[in-house]
Amino acid sequence: MNLKEKIEAREATLSVIGLGYVGLPLARVFAEAGFRVIGVDTDTERVASVNRGESYIEDVPSETLARLLPDTARPDGAPALTRGGRGTGSLSATTDYNVLGDIDAVLMCVPTPLSKTKDPDVSYILAATDEVAMRLRPGMLVVLESTTYPGTTEELILPRLEQAGGQQLKAGTDFLLVYSPERIDPGRGNQAIRSTPKVLAGTTPACLDAGKALYGCVVDNLVSVSSPATAEMVKLLENTFRATNVALVNEIAIMCDRLGIDVWEVIDAAGTKPFGFMSFYPGPGLGGHCIPVDPHLLAWKLKTLDYHARFIHLAEEINLGMPLYWVTKVQDALNQIGKAVNGSNVLVIGVTYKPDVADIRESPAIDIIDELLRRGALVSYHDARVPVLETETFRLTSLGDAELDKGLSEADCIVIATDHSTYDWETVRRQASLIVDTRNALGNLPSEPAAAPMAASDD
């Protein structure tokens, strides 16, 4: 039975390397589709958590994870999930790469962070590739999902696999290699994977056919492109488009502030145009795992070709300046009531990079807090999703839910940094004496005489 036949019969065994915000949801959907999935991660706590059926990713409920475990491992005899009349597969995790010796398809979902000099760190990709290469089997499908610069799949991964074990292997004949960038949107849940079109490219036509056979089991719309480098560029265009447009609207917000115009009213009105305009929203800056990072992968690659990516660097300059802009708004608001930042009690509401997720990576709220502390403010915060916020320069513990009302009424200034849907914004407005709203969380409330100066927000 060849790989495509095994995939169709759900007899192929898959491995997902990297069980983070991309890997675990991906492992889940393939297990739900009837495949046996073995996750591999170097983090022993993650592995133990998966094998207990306890999820650390919000988009993968623990109850679902527990019911995807092998029969003998399900807690409390939880019944297996079923999908479309087909019994579900199983999901387990390990730190041992030797399981790859019996795997039919490997999906690599490892991080590609930036170094301190903002060069791409592909060490995780190379380490995972080398582990696969040592256990490469005839007919095995290898897929990279990590966001990376154009050329990575063909320039770094392909040669390593073709020289695996000192052999002279051929992609498309001895093994199959595909690049398919992740399109995970934290907070949207499992259905987003099936409904979001999936871009993929093979290093040969046979590789592409195998990738389409596999992903067609869990994604409704597959988008094939001509080469892995094209697919890598697609992902970077998507996120660079967002980063530069957020930078543009952030600068528009600053301009509107200088002109005494409500930027939110401007955006809402412009958004009624049915062509030639797409609404983006200003705020405290960029955050998360992709948007602040991915454009630099492209800029670095072009730098090696003696080209300066001007838009990317300008967008970064604007976006990185937004936390300081909002701290200045806090300072100005306090000055209007005769108080200095130094010694004032400032309560920050929400510290994650986007609403309704627990992820604080690159969150601009952290930079806002850091700058307020540097200026002598007495900073506290509330975010039920982040009990403790610790950086290289500070460590704070979130107010409890029971303490929030008192915190709102006693603070000299409230900074709304993340607009989680769980907050009662009418209560926040009523109890606070001074608010700086970086997210326009209060913008949709019924209008009433403002008890304090308020400002605008981000995405």
C-alpha positions in Angstrom: 0.0 0.0 0.0 1.5 3.3 -1.1 1.3 6.5 1.0 -1.7 8.0 -0.8 -3.6 4.7 -0.2 -2.6 4.7 3.4 -3.8 8.3 3.8 -7.1 7.5 2.2 -7.6 4.5 4.4 -6.5 6.5 7.5 -3.8 3.9 8.0 -0.9 6.4 7.7 0.8 7.3 11.0 1.8 11.0 11.4 4.2 12.8 13.6 4.0 16.5 14.5 7.3 17.9 15.7 6.7 20.9 17.9 3.5 20.9 20.0 3.0 24.6 20.4 0.3 26.9 19.2 0.6 25.5 15.7 1.6 21.9 16.3 -1.0 20.9 18.9 -4.1 22.2 17.0 -2.7 20.5 13.9 -2.2 17.2 15.7 -5.7 17.5 17.0 -7.4 17.9 13.6 -5.5 15.0 12.1 -6.3 12.7 15.1 -10.0 13.8 14.8 -9.8 12.9 11.0 -8.9 9.3 12.0 -5.1 9.3 11.9 -2.8 8.0 14.6 -0.7 11.0 15.5 2.5 11.0 17.7 3.6 14.5 18.7 7.3 15.1 19.4 8.6 17.9 21.6 11.7 18.5 23.6 9.6 20.1 26.4 8.9 17.4 28.9 6.1 19.3 30.5 4.3 19.7 27.2 4.6 16.0 26.5 3.4 15.0 29.9 0.5 17.4 29.7 -0.6 16.0 26.3 -0.4 12.4 27.6 -2.6 13.4 30.6 -5.1 14.9 28.3 -4.5 18.4 29.8 -4.3 21.1 27.2 -2.1 24.2 27.5 -3.5 25.7 24.2 -6.8 27.5 24.4 -8.0 26.4 21.0 -7.6 22.7 22.1 -10.0 22.0 25.0 -8.7 19.5 27.6 -11.9 17.5 27.2 -11.2 17.1 23.5 -7.6 16.3 24.0 -8.4 13.6 26.7 -10.8 11.9 24.3 -8.2 11.7 21.6 -5.7 9.8 23.7 -5.3 6.1 23.0 -7.9 3.9 24.6 -5.7 2.7 27.5 -4.7 6.3 28.3 -8.0 8.1 28.4 -8.8 9.4 31.9 -12.0 8.3 33.5 -12.9 6.0 30.6 -13.7 9.0 28.4 -15.3 7.8 25.1 -13.4 8.4 21.9 -14.5 11.2 19.6 -16.1 10.3 16.3 -16.1 12.3 13.1 -18.5 11.9 10.2 -19.2 8.3 11.2 -15.5 7.4 11.2 -13.9 6.4 14.5 -11.2 8.9 15.5 -7.5 8.2 15.5 -5.4 8.6 18.6 -3.0 11.3 19.8 0.1 10.8 22.1 3.3 12.6 22.7 7.0 11.8 23.3 10.4 13.4 23.6 11.9 10.5 21.8 12.7 11.1 18.1 13.1 7.4 17.5 9.4 7.1 17.0 10.0 8.6 13.6 11.3 5.3 12.4 7.7 4.0 12.0 6.2 7.3 10.8 4.7 7.8 7.3 4.5 11.6 7.4 6.3 14.2 9.5 5.0 17.8 10.0 7.6 20.2 11.4 6.0 23.0 13.4 9.0 24.5 15.2 9.7 28.2 15.9 11.8 30.5 13.8 12.7 33.4 16.2 14.9 36.3 15.5 18.3 36.8 17.1 19.2 40.0 18.9 20.5 41.4 15.6 17.1 40.4 14.0 18.6 37.7 11.9 16.5 34.5 11.5 17.3 31.7 13.9 16.7 28.5 11.9 18.5 26.3 14.5 15.2 24.7 15.5 14.3 23.9 11.8 17.8 22.4 11.2 17.7 20.4 14.4 14.3 18.9 13.6 15.4 18.2 10.0 18.6 16.4 11.2 16.5 14.2 13.5 14.2 13.3 10.6 17.1 12.7 8.3 18.6 10.1 10.6 15.3 8.2 10.5 14.2 8.9 6.9 12.2 6.0 5.4 11.4 5.2 1.8 8.3 7.0 0.8 8.2 9.2 3.9 6.5 12.6 3.5 8.2 15.5 5.2 6.4 18.9 5.6 7.7 22.2 7.0 5.0 24.5 8.4 7.3 26.9 10.2 7.3 30.5 8.9 10.7 31.2 7.3 12.5 33.1 4.6 12.2 32.2 0.9 14.6 29.4 0.0 14.7 27.6 3.4 13.0 24.4 2.2 15.1 24.0 -0.9 18.4 25.4 0.3 18.6 24.0 3.8 16.1 21.1 4.3 16.3 19.4 0.9 20.1 18.9 0.8 20.1 17.5 4.4 17.4 15.0 3.6 19.0 14.0 0.2 22.3 13.3 2.0 20.6 11.5 4.9 22.9 8.8 6.3 25.5 9.4 3.6 23.0 8.2 1.0 22.2 9.8 -2.3 18.4 10.1 -2.0 16.1 11.9 -4.4 13.1 14.0 -3.4 10.0 12.8 -5.2 11.4 9.3 -5.6 12.9 8.2 -2.3 11.0 10.6 -0.1 8.6 13.5 -0.4 9.1 17.1 0.7 6.5 19.9 1.0 6.3 23.4 2.4 2.9 24.5 3.7 2.9 27.7 5.9 0.8 27.6 9.0 -2.3 29.9 9.0 -3.2 29.5 12.7 -5.2 32.4 14.2 -5.2 31.9 18.0 -8.6 32.3 19.5 -10.6 31.1 16.5 -10.8 27.5 17.5 -10.5 24.2 15.6 -12.9 24.9 12.7 -10.6 27.6 11.5 -8.1 25.0 10.3 -10.7 23.3 8.1 -12.2 26.5 6.7 -8.9 28.4 6.1 -7.5 27.8 2.6 -4.1 26.0 2.9 -1.2 27.0 0.7 1.3 24.3 -0.2 4.1 23.5 -2.6 6.2 20.4 -3.3 9.8 20.2 -4.4 8.5 17.9 -7.2 5.0 17.2 -8.6 4.9 13.9 -6.7 5.7 15.7 -3.5 2.9 18.1 -4.1 0.4 15.3 -4.8 1.3 13.6 -1.5 0.9 16.9 0.4 -2.5 17.5 -1.2 -3.7 14.0 -0.3 -2.7 14.5 3.3 -4.0 18.0 3.9 -7.1 17.4 1.9 -8.3 15.2 4.8 -8.5 18.2 7.1 -8.7 21.3 5.0 -11.5 22.1 2.6 -9.6 24.4 0.1 -6.0 23.7 -0.9 -4.1 26.3 -2.8 -1.1 24.9 -4.8 1.8 27.2 -5.8 4.7 26.6 -8.1 7.6 26.2 -5.6 8.4 26.1 -1.9 10.0 29.5 -2.2 6.8 30.9 -3.5 4.8 29.4 -0.6 7.4 30.8 1.9 7.0 34.2 0.3 3.2 34.0 0.4 3.3 33.7 4.2 5.7 36.6 4.6 3.6 38.8 2.3 0.5 38.1 4.4 2.1 39.2 7.6 4.1 42.0 6.1 0.9 43.4 4.6 -0.6 43.4 8.1 2.4 44.9 9.8 2.7 47.8 7.3 -1.0 48.6 7.3 -1.2 48.6 11.1 1.8 51.0 11.0 0.0 53.2 8.6 -3.1 53.4 10.7 -1.1 53.9 13.8 0.5 56.9 12.2 -3.0 58.1 11.0 -4.1 57.9 14.7 -1.2 60.1 15.7 -2.1 62.6 13.0 -5.8 62.6 14.0 -4.8 63.2 17.6 -2.8 66.3 16.5 -5.7 67.5 14.4 -8.3 66.9 17.1 -10.1 64.3 15.0 -11.6 61.0 16.2 -9.6 58.4 14.3 -12.3 55.7 15.0 -15.0 57.8 13.4 -12.7 58.3 10.4 -12.0 54.5 10.1 -15.7 53.6 10.5 -16.7 56.1 7.8 -13.9 55.0 5.4 -14.9 51.4 6.0 -18.3 52.0 4.3 -16.5 52.3 0.9 -17.2 49.0 -0.9 -14.0 49.0 -2.9 -10.3 50.1 -2.5 -10.3 50.2 1.3 -9.8 47.7 4.0 -10.2 48.7 7.7 -7.2 48.4 10.0 -7.2 49.7 13.5 -4.6 51.6 15.6 -3.5 50.6 19.1 -0.7 50.1 21.5 1.6 48.4 19.0 2.1 45.0 17.4 2.3 41.7 19.4 2.2 38.0 19.0 4.2 35.3 17.4 4.1 36.4 13.7 3.4 40.0 12.8 6.2 41.7 14.7 8.7 39.0 13.6 8.0 37.6 10.1 8.6 40.8 8.1 12.2 40.7 9.4 12.7 37.3 7.8 12.0 38.8 4.5 14.1 41.9 5.2 17.0 39.7 6.2 16.8 37.6 3.0 16.7 40.8 0.9 19.7 42.2 2.8 21.7 39.2 1.6 20.8 40.3 -1.9 21.9 43.9 -1.2 18.4 45.3 -1.0 17.0 47.4 1.8 13.4 46.7 2.7 12.4 50.3 3.4 8.7 49.7 4.1 9.4 47.0 6.6 11.9 49.1 8.6 9.6 52.1 8.5 6.6 50.1 9.7 8.7 48.7 12.5 9.8 52.2 13.6 6.2 53.3 13.8 4.8 50.2 15.5 7.6 50.1 18.1 7.0 53.7 19.0 3.3 53.2 19.9 3.8 52.0 23.5 5.8 55.2 24.2 3.0 57.2 22.5 0.4 55.8 24.8 2.6 56.3 27.9 2.8 59.9 26.9 -1.0 60.0 26.7 -1.1 58.7 30.2 1.3 61.4 31.3 -0.7 64.1 29.6 -4.0 62.8 31.1 -2.5 62.8 34.6 -1.0 66.3 34.1 -4.5 67.6 33.3 -5.7 66.6 36.8 -2.5 67.9 38.4 -0.7 64.7 39.0 2.7 63.4 37.8 3.3 59.9 36.5 5.9 59.5 39.2 4.0 58.1 42.3 0.7 57.7 40.5 -1.2 54.4 40.7 -1.8 53.1 37.2 -3.8 50.0 36.6 -3.3 48.3 33.2 -6.3 46.2 32.0 -5.3 43.2 29.8 -1.7 42.3 29.0 -1.9 39.7 26.3 -1.1 40.6 22.7 -4.6 40.3 21.5 -8.1 39.8 23.1 -9.3 36.5 24.4 -6.0 34.6 24.2 -3.4 33.9 26.9 -0.3 34.7 24.7 1.9 37.5 25.9 4.7 37.1 23.2 5.8 40.5 22.0 2.8 42.1 23.7 3.0 45.9 23.6 1.3 46.0 27.1 4.7 44.8 28.5 6.5 47.8 26.9 3.8 50.1 28.3 4.2 48.7 31.8 8.0 48.8 31.6 8.0 52.5 30.6 5.5 53.4 33.2 7.6 51.7 35.9 10.7 53.5 34.5 8.9 56.8 35.0 8.1 56.0 38.6 4.5 54.9 38.3 3.1 52.4 40.8 1.8 49.9 38.3 -0.6 47.0 38.8 -2.5 45.0 36.2 -5.5 42.7 35.8 -5.6 39.8 33.3 -7.2 36.5 34.4 -5.3 34.8 31.6 -1.9 35.9 32.9 -1.7 35.4 36.7 2.0 36.4 36.8 3.8 38.7 34.3 7.6 38.4 34.5 10.2 40.0 32.3 13.9 40.8 32.6 13.1 44.1 34.3 9.9 43.5 36.4 7.7 40.9 38.0 4.0 41.6 38.7 1.1 39.5 39.9 -2.4 40.1 38.5 -5.1 41.5 40.7 -7.7 38.9 41.4 -11.2 39.3 40.0 -12.4 40.2 43.5 -9.8 43.0 43.7 -10.7 44.5 40.3 -13.5 46.8 41.5 -11.3 48.3 44.2 -8.4 48.6 41.8 -10.6 50.5 39.3 -11.8 52.9 41.8 -8.5 53.6 43.6 -6.2 53.9 40.5 -5.2 57.4 39.4 -5.4 56.2 35.8 -6.6 53.1 34.0 -4.9 52.0 30.8 -6.9 49.6 28.6 -4.2 47.7 26.8 -6.1 44.6 25.7 -9.9 44.5 25.3 -10.8 41.0 26.4 -14.5 40.3 25.8 -14.9 39.2 29.5 -14.6 42.7 30.8 -17.7 44.7 31.6 -16.6 48.0 30.0 -19.6 49.9 31.3 -18.5 49.1 34.8 -14.9 50.0 34.0 -16.0 53.4 32.7 -18.3 54.0 35.7 -15.8 53.1 38.4 -12.6 54.6 36.9 -11.8 58.3 37.3 -9.3 58.6 34.4 -9.0 56.2 31.4 -6.6 55.9 28.5 -8.2 53.5 26.1 -5.7 52.1 23.6 -8.2 49.7 22.0 -11.3 51.8 21.7 -13.0 49.3 24.1 -15.3 52.1 25.3 -16.0 53.4 21.9 -19.2 51.3 21.4 -20.8 52.2 24.7 -23.7 54.6 24.9 -22.3 58.1 25.0 -22.4 60.1 28.2 -20.5 63.1 29.6 -16.9 61.8 29.9 -15.7 61.6 33.5 -12.1 61.5 32.2 -10.1 62.0 29.0 -10.1 59.0 26.8 -7.9 58.0 23.8 -8.0 55.6 20.9 -6.7 51.9 20.2 -5.0 48.8 18.1 -5.5 45.4 16.7 
